[in-house]
Amino acid sequence: MILKYLRNRIKYRNILFLAFGTIMLLESCNRKQSLDEIIIHEKERGVKYDSLFHGLYFGMKMKSFYDHCFDMNQKGLFFQNGFNLEVIIKYEKEFSAPVDFVFFPKGPYQTIEKIEGSFMFQHWTPFTKEHSAAVLLEEVIDKMQEWYPGRDFIQIDDPNDLWPYAYAKVDGNRKIVLYRSFDDQKVHAVFENLDEKFPIVQANK
């Protein structure tokens, strides 16, 4: 009787260990990676994705950027804003309604390593919910997933703590963050090179 009792106890314990291990394995598989974990993983891969959009890329010299913008302007693909400080791309058919994407490289670099921009429905008003940034954000995510295959966008904290969350996508060295403006008018987009091996413009002494 004692031996039978011990065998049953051991069998029961083994079943519990197996069930617990299975649950932990499933939890591990289902747990979503954090943005930091994804960045570490993508850096360890050592894969470079420098391509951005319309012929722009990480590492592009600023002079080449200006020359390229001039050429694209002559072709009717790039436009300037009223102060000639930003570039505008007009998407007439890519979204549910015409959209402007306004952007410019940022940072003290001699090359393009970070671009900040914003998408906005051309006919946005505070009274047209179908043209809100909330609607546009979903469309931009779908379109960027098409333009930049690879990992899916994940939810992250909104950088300005204005909305419940923002979205981010990392493939190799290319990081893309999307978030809504405070007035629900624009979808801000940030393209950033995570290589951190690019030249910085030296200030004149």
SEVEXZA-590324 format. One record per residue: residue in three letters; x, y, z of N, C-alpha, C in turn; residue number from 1. Coordinates in steps of 0.001 Angstrom, whole numbers, plus 500000, padded with zeros to 6 digits. Layout:
# residues N
{loti ALA,{X,Y,Z},{X,Y,Z},{X,Y,Z},NUM}
...
//
This chain:
# residues 205
{loti MET,{500816,498793,500000},{500000,500000,500000},{500855,501265,500000},1}
{loti ILE,{501914,501228,500800},{502787,502399,500896},{503465,502668,499563},2}
{loti LEU,{503948,501573,498917},{504619,501750,497630},{503652,502290,496580},3}
{loti LYS,{502436,501783,496599},{501427,502258,495655},{501121,503740,495893},4}
{loti TYR,{501042,504101,497161},{500779,505497,497524},{501901,506406,497045},5}
{loti LEU,{503167,505961,497239},{504318,506768,496807},{504357,506904,495291},6}
{loti ARG,{504055,505795,494584},{504059,505850,493118},{502997,506837,492617},7}
{loti ASN,{501834,506845,493244},{500776,507780,492845},{501175,509224,493117},8}
{loti ARG,{501854,509445,494252},{502311,510796,494595},{503319,511302,493572},9}
{loti ILE,{504258,510413,493210},{505284,510795,492227},{504652,511064,490868},10}
{loti LYS,{503692,510183,490479},{503004,510357,489201},{502234,511669,489179},11}
{loti TYR,{501544,511986,490255},{500762,513217,490363},{501665,514441,490297},12}
{loti ARG,{502824,514358,490999},{503776,515476,490989},{504339,515706,489603},13}
{loti ASN,{504642,514624,488897},{505182,514748,487535},{504167,515396,486595},14}
{loti ILE,{502892,515029,486790},{501847,515630,485958},{501752,517130,486219},15}
{loti LEU,{501857,517515,487503},{501810,518927,487857},{502979,519689,487248},16}
{loti PHE,{504188,519126,487339},{505374,519762,486755},{505213,519919,485244},17}
{loti LEU,{504669,518866,484587},{504482,518912,483139},{503468,519987,482754},18}
{loti ALA,{502368,520042,483526},{501338,521042,483241},{501883,522448,483463},19}
{loti PHE,{502617,522651,484553},{503195,523961,484851},{504184,524376,483774},20}
{loti GLY,{505019,523435,483336},{505990,523737,482290},{505325,524100,480984},21}
{loti THR,{504227,523390,480666},{503489,523691,479435},{502883,525083,479483},22}
{loti ILE,{502306,525439,480641},{501714,526774,480800},{502775,527864,480653},23}
{loti MET,{503921,527666,481284},{505002,528658,481192},{505494,528796,479762},24}
{loti LEU,{505579,527677,479030},{506024,527716,477639},{505038,528485,476785},25}
{loti LEU,{503746,528238,477001},{502725,528946,476240},{502740,530435,476558},26}
{loti GLU,{502925,530775,477830},{502981,532186,478217},{504162,532871,477570},27}
{loti SER,{505291,532163,477511},{506495,532725,476899},{506294,532958,475417},28}
{loti CYS,{505605,532026,474751},{505381,532165,473313},{504394,533290,473016},29}
{loti ASN,{503387,533430,473896},{502358,534428,473657},{502773,535831,474076},30}
{loti ARG,{503739,535952,474950},{504161,537271,475441},{504771,538082,474311},31}
{loti LYS,{504308,539286,474171},{504829,540151,473130},{506146,540776,473578},32}
{loti GLN,{507080,540853,472632},{508354,541479,472952},{508175,542977,473140},33}
{loti SER,{508939,543546,474053},{508937,544990,474219},{509760,545611,473095},34}
{loti LEU,{509620,546927,472915},{510372,547621,471873},{511870,547485,472108},35}
{loti ASP,{512315,547600,473352},{513741,547472,473660},{514263,546083,473303},36}
{loti GLU,{513464,545067,473593},{513869,543696,473262},{513974,543499,471756},37}
{loti ILE,{513023,544091,471024},{513056,543986,469562},{514279,544695,469001},38}
{loti ILE,{514594,545878,469527},{515765,546630,469052},{517039,545823,469280},39}
{loti ILE,{517173,545226,470458},{518355,544414,470756},{518444,543245,469784},40}
{loti HIS,{517328,542564,469572},{517306,541414,468659},{517679,541832,467244},41}
{loti GLU,{517100,542950,466774},{517361,543385,465406},{518809,543840,465229},42}
{loti LYS,{519374,544469,466252},{520785,544863,466175},{521687,543643,466116},43}
{loti GLU,{521335,542617,466878},{522143,541397,466893},{522107,540688,465547},44}
{loti ARG,{521036,540874,464796},{520941,540261,463470},{521991,540828,462524},45}
{loti GLY,{522358,542101,462711},{523361,542722,461859},{522883,543010,460450},46}
{loti VAL,{521565,543113,460266},{520994,543379,458941},{520710,544875,458810},47}
{loti LYS,{521042,545454,457643},{520836,546880,457431},{519668,547109,456482},48}
{loti TYR,{518800,548019,456887},{517699,548480,456049},{517788,549997,455996},49}
{loti ASP,{518476,550511,454986},{518696,551951,454876},{517650,552652,454015},50}
{loti SER,{516894,551897,453244},{515924,552495,452334},{514801,553171,453099},51}
{loti LEU,{514398,554364,452653},{513321,555113,453293},{512132,555247,452338},52}
{loti PHE,{512124,556276,451511},{511028,556443,450557},{511457,557384,449441},53}
{loti HIS,{510926,557152,448267},{511157,558000,447101},{512639,558288,446861},54}
{loti GLY,{513472,557264,446995},{514890,557415,446705},{515735,557933,447848},55}
{loti LEU,{515137,558226,448990},{515892,558679,450165},{516340,557476,450980},56}
{loti TYR,{517462,557628,451672},{517997,556504,452447},{518900,557016,453562},57}
{loti PHE,{519041,556189,454598},{519977,556508,455670},{521390,556569,455098},58}
{loti GLY,{522150,557568,455533},{523521,557715,455041},{523629,558643,453854},59}
{loti MET,{522509,559106,453333},{522518,560016,452190},{523049,561375,452629},60}
{loti LYS,{524046,561893,451918},{524611,563190,452268},{523570,564285,452057},61}
{loti MET,{523636,565310,452891},{522633,566361,452837},{522640,567088,451494},62}
{loti LYS,{523817,567270,450903},{523860,567903,449588},{523125,567050,448563},63}
{loti SER,{523333,565735,448651},{522633,564827,447741},{521128,564881,447995},64}
{loti PHE,{520745,565054,449265},{519332,565171,449606},{518719,566391,448935},65}
{loti TYR,{519384,567543,449022},{518858,568757,448409},{518788,568616,446892},66}
{loti ASP,{519815,568027,446298},{519817,567818,444846},{518683,566880,444438},67}
{loti HIS,{518475,565836,445234},{517413,564877,444931},{516042,565537,445051},68}
{loti CYS,{515859,566361,446079},{514583,567059,446256},{514319,567998,445084},69}
{loti PHE,{515371,568664,444607},{515205,569557,443455},{514758,568764,442234},70}
{loti ASP,{515409,567622,441991},{515047,566784,440837},{513610,566279,440959},71}
{loti MET,{513225,565847,442178},{511871,565339,442387},{510836,566456,442263},72}
{loti ASN,{511226,567671,442634},{510340,568813,442476},{510104,569111,440999},73}
{loti GLN,{511170,569006,440207},{511042,569233,438769},{510125,568201,438120},74}
{loti LYS,{510084,567011,438719},{509227,565940,438194},{507802,566019,438743},75}
{loti GLY,{507555,566985,439626},{506232,567146,440193},{505897,566134,441274},76}
{loti LEU,{506926,565578,441938},{506716,564570,442974},{506949,565117,444381},77}
{loti PHE,{507885,566063,444512},{508134,566725,445785},{507722,568187,445657},78}
{loti PHE,{507186,568727,446771},{506785,570128,446794},{507359,570786,448042},79}
{loti GLN,{507403,572113,448055},{507904,572851,449202},{506737,573491,449939},80}
{loti ASN,{506885,573605,451271},{505852,574331,452004},{506077,575837,451841},81}
{loti GLY,{505239,576622,452448},{505283,578066,452230},{506578,578726,452630},82}
{loti PHE,{507307,578124,453580},{508550,578724,454067},{509785,578027,453506},83}
{loti ASN,{509580,577081,452587},{510691,576337,451982},{511549,575626,453025},84}
{loti LEU,{510929,575240,454131},{511676,574584,455196},{511363,573093,455305},85}
{loti GLU,{510349,572643,454573},{509954,571245,454620},{509573,570766,453226},86}
{loti VAL,{509572,569469,453063},{509227,568854,451784},{507841,568231,451918},87}
{loti ILE,{507049,568309,450861},{505700,567757,450865},{505557,566720,449752},88}
{loti ILE,{505011,565571,450104},{504627,564558,449121},{503114,564453,449164},89}
{loti LYS,{502489,564510,448005},{501038,564442,447934},{500617,563048,447472},90}
{loti TYR,{499907,562349,448335},{499372,561029,448001},{497896,561204,447646},91}
{loti GLU,{497578,561042,446390},{496213,561278,445932},{495350,560025,445970},92}
{loti LYS,{495952,558844,445814},{495160,557625,445677},{495552,556520,446661},93}
{loti GLU,{496614,556725,447410},{497107,555662,448285},{496247,555441,449524},94}
{loti PHE,{495467,556459,449909},{494648,556382,451112},{493180,556608,450758},95}
{loti SER,{492315,556539,451742},{490881,556669,451482},{490507,558060,450979},96}
{loti ALA,{491373,559037,451207},{491206,560401,450710},{492610,560980,450522},97}
{loti PRO,{492757,562052,449730},{494084,562626,449498},{494797,563007,450790},98}
{loti VAL,{496094,562696,450842},{496895,562913,452050},{498188,563637,451682},99}
{loti ASP,{498602,564570,452534},{499915,565212,452415},{500859,564614,453455},100}
{loti PHE,{502092,564354,453016},{503138,563941,453958},{504210,565015,453942},101}
{loti VAL,{504383,565691,455057},{505344,566785,455192},{506510,566287,456039},102}
{loti PHE,{507745,566473,455565},{508890,565908,456290},{510158,566717,456063},103}
{loti PHE,{511157,566398,456887},{512502,566959,456703},{513463,566211,457622},104}
{loti PRO,{514717,566021,457186},{515714,565375,458060},{515973,566190,459317},105}
{loti LYS,{516237,565495,460427},{516504,566152,461700},{517840,565674,462258},106}
{loti GLY,{518413,566503,463150},{519638,566101,463837},{520877,566784,463295},107}
{loti PRO,{521926,566839,464117},{523186,567503,463723},{524099,566569,462924},108}
{loti TYR,{523569,566033,461822},{524324,565033,461069},{524669,565542,459674},109}
{loti GLN,{525734,564997,459127},{526128,565326,457765},{525366,564488,456749},110}
{loti THR,{524654,563509,457240},{523882,562598,456389},{522482,562421,456978},111}
{loti ILE,{521594,561823,456198},{520244,561550,456701},{520302,560370,457662},112}
{loti GLU,{519992,560602,458918},{519950,559533,459918},{518640,559545,460698},113}
{loti LYS,{517882,560636,460546},{516583,560737,461194},{515688,561673,460391},114}
{loti ILE,{514478,561225,460131},{513504,562057,459429},{512243,562130,460269},115}
{loti GLU,{511758,563350,460479},{510498,563554,461168},{509494,564139,460180},116}
{loti GLY,{508294,563613,460210},{507275,564096,459282},{505892,563875,459841},117}
{loti SER,{504891,564231,459059},{503512,564036,459490},{502606,563824,458282},118}
{loti PHE,{501680,562889,458443},{500642,562637,457451},{499375,563381,457877},119}
{loti MET,{498650,563898,456883},{497415,564617,457205},{496480,564570,456004},120}
{loti PHE,{495218,564272,456253},{494236,564352,455177},{494167,565793,454677},121}
{loti GLN,{494196,565964,453362},{494193,567308,452789},{492929,568091,453137},122}
{loti HIS,{491825,567392,453331},{490560,568075,453594},{490136,567920,455058},123}
{loti TRP,{491122,567849,455948},{490807,567689,457368},{490095,568918,457916},124}
{loti THR,{489096,568682,458750},{488482,569725,459578},{488127,569071,460912},125}
{loti PRO,{487942,569844,461950},{487580,569249,463250},{486233,568534,463233},126}
{loti PHE,{485449,568757,462176},{484092,568211,462134},{483956,566980,461239},127}
{loti THR,{485049,566574,460586},{484997,565406,459702},{485750,564263,460361},128}
{loti LYS,{485010,563416,461077},{485631,562308,461807},{486302,561318,460872},129}
{loti GLU,{485785,561206,459638},{486400,560260,458698},{487773,560720,458233},130}
{loti HIS,{488115,561993,458539},{489437,562525,458184},{490291,562773,459426},131}
{loti SER,{489960,562142,460517},{490718,562331,461751},{492034,561560,461698},132}
{loti ALA,{492944,561915,462596},{494218,561201,462680},{494020,559769,463158},133}
{loti ALA,{492976,559537,463950},{492695,558179,464420},{492413,557250,463242},134}
{loti VAL,{491641,557748,462274},{491347,556967,461068},{492595,556829,460207},135}
{loti LEU,{493302,557944,460025},{494483,557937,459174},{495587,557047,459738},136}
{loti LEU,{495715,557001,461048},{496758,556186,461672},{496632,554729,461247},137}
{loti GLU,{495431,554189,461263},{495224,552797,460860},{495596,552598,459398},138}
{loti GLU,{495273,553575,458561},{495603,553475,457136},{497113,553576,456913},139}
{loti VAL,{497769,554457,457659},{499219,554607,457521},{499932,553329,457962},140}
{loti ILE,{499464,552718,459039},{500067,551465,459504},{499965,550400,458424},141}
{loti ASP,{498771,550250,457846},{498587,549251,456783},{499467,549545,455584},142}
{loti LYS,{499539,550814,455212},{500344,551187,454037},{501834,550986,454298},143}
{loti MET,{502296,551344,455490},{503713,551180,455803},{504088,549703,455935},144}
{loti GLN,{503142,548895,456405},{503407,547469,456466},{503612,546912,455059},145}
{loti GLU,{502929,547514,454098},{503088,547141,452689},{504390,547686,452132},146}
{loti TRP,{504719,548946,452475},{505937,549563,451969},{507195,548966,452605},147}
{loti TYR,{507100,548607,453877},{508254,548104,454619},{507922,546722,455214},148}
{loti PRO,{508007,545677,454403},{507702,544325,454914},{508685,543943,456027},149}
{loti GLY,{508274,542990,456824},{509128,542544,457929},{508305,542408,459181},150}
{loti ARG,{508810,542926,460261},{508083,542880,461526},{506806,543712,461458},151}
{loti ASP,{505838,543315,462255},{504615,544105,462383},{504846,545275,463330},152}
{loti PHE,{503997,546282,463232},{504009,547370,464212},{503512,546842,465550},153}
{loti ILE,{504084,547336,466623},{503632,546988,467961},{503179,548262,468668},154}
{loti GLN,{502321,548105,469650},{501881,549245,470438},{502950,549627,471457},155}
{loti ILE,{503178,550930,471587},{504104,551451,472587},{503424,552634,473272},156}
{loti ASP,{504050,553160,474308},{503508,554341,474981},{503565,555543,474049},157}
{loti ASP,{502532,556359,474093},{502542,557585,473304},{503666,558488,473819},158}
{loti PRO,{504528,559008,472927},{505676,559810,473384},{505291,561080,474116},159}
{loti ASN,{504071,561582,473867},{503619,562805,474537},{502579,562542,475613},160}
{loti ASP,{502281,561277,475867},{501290,560893,476880},{499932,561553,476644},161}
{loti LEU,{499567,561703,475375},{498292,562323,475031},{497239,561293,474649},162}
{loti TRP,{497688,560157,474138},{496802,559107,473675},{497198,557799,474353},163}
{loti PRO,{496324,556798,474332},{496623,555539,475037},{497908,554865,474555},164}
{loti TYR,{498201,554989,473274},{499398,554324,472762},{499804,554898,471407},165}
{loti ALA,{501013,554559,470991},{501530,554863,469665},{501942,553523,469056},166}
{loti TYR,{502613,553567,467893},{503032,552338,467235},{504486,552450,466803},167}
{loti ALA,{505181,551318,466825},{506586,551298,466414},{506884,550016,465645},168}
{loti LYS,{507865,550116,464768},{508290,548986,463939},{509792,549083,463764},169}
{loti VAL,{510494,547985,463986},{511956,547963,463846},{512359,546795,462958},170}
{loti ASP,{513087,547120,461912},{513664,546105,461025},{515144,546432,460855},171}
{loti GLY,{516011,545580,461413},{517436,545869,461346},{517740,547173,462060},172}
{loti ASN,{518345,548097,461332},{518714,549391,461903},{517642,550464,461720},173}
{loti ARG,{516555,550123,461038},{515518,551117,460726},{514362,551035,461716},174}
{loti LYS,{514147,552135,462407},{513055,552237,463380},{512035,553257,462888},175}
{loti ILE,{510760,552889,462943},{509681,553778,462535},{508693,553898,463691},176}
{loti VAL,{508356,555121,464059},{507382,555372,465127},{506257,556231,464562},177}
{loti LEU,{505011,555851,464865},{503829,556587,464429},{502992,556972,465644},178}
{loti TYR,{502550,558217,465687},{501680,558639,466786},{500837,559840,466353},179}
{loti ARG,{499722,560038,467020},{498774,561092,466666},{499143,562423,467316},180}
{loti SER,{498809,563516,466629},{499025,564848,467194},{497972,565129,468262},181}
{loti PHE,{498213,566136,469069},{497336,566439,470201},{495908,566759,469764},182}
{loti ASP,{495756,567334,468546},{494436,567750,468074},{493792,566719,467156},183}
{loti ASP,{494391,565540,467060},{493870,564458,466216},{493815,564869,464748},184}
{loti GLN,{494749,565740,464359},{494795,566233,462976},{495837,565495,462146},185}
{loti LYS,{496983,565170,462761},{498102,564608,462024},{498554,563285,462626},186}
{loti VAL,{499181,562488,461764},{499884,561289,462213},{501378,561564,462059},187}
{loti HIS,{502061,561734,463172},{503493,561998,463130},{504248,560702,462835},188}
{loti ALA,{505275,560822,462022},{506100,559662,461659},{507562,560014,461871},189}
{loti VAL,{508280,559129,462538},{509706,559330,462788},{510465,558112,462262},190}
{loti PHE,{511370,558366,461325},{512252,557335,460800},{513632,557563,461411},191}
{loti GLU,{514189,556538,462047},{515455,556727,462753},{516414,555577,462477},192}
{loti ASN,{517673,555940,462225},{518736,554957,462034},{519312,554586,463404},193}
{loti LEU,{519281,553310,463747},{519765,552859,465048},{521236,552470,465043},194}
{loti ASP,{521919,552662,463914},{523331,552267,463804},{524233,553084,464715},195}
{loti GLU,{523973,554370,464812},{524768,555276,465651},{526237,555313,465233},196}
{loti LYS,{526481,555236,463941},{527850,555272,463431},{527976,556299,462310},197}
{loti PHE,{527283,557423,462466},{527262,558394,461386},{527934,559692,461835},198}
{loti PRO,{528478,560438,460896},{529210,561676,461241},{528284,562785,461691},199}
{loti ILE,{528733,563523,462708},{527994,564670,463239},{528650,565961,462736},200}
{loti VAL,{527814,566919,462388},{528329,568200,461918},{529060,568885,463054},201}
{loti GLN,{530288,569269,462823},{531089,569944,463837},{530798,571436,463834},202}
{loti ALA,{530533,571992,465001},{530274,573433,465103},{531547,574228,464832},203}
{loti ASN,{531385,575358,464199},{532537,576223,463920},{533051,576822,465229},204}
{loti LYS,{534361,576719,465419},{534963,577255,466644},{535475,578656,466418},205}
//
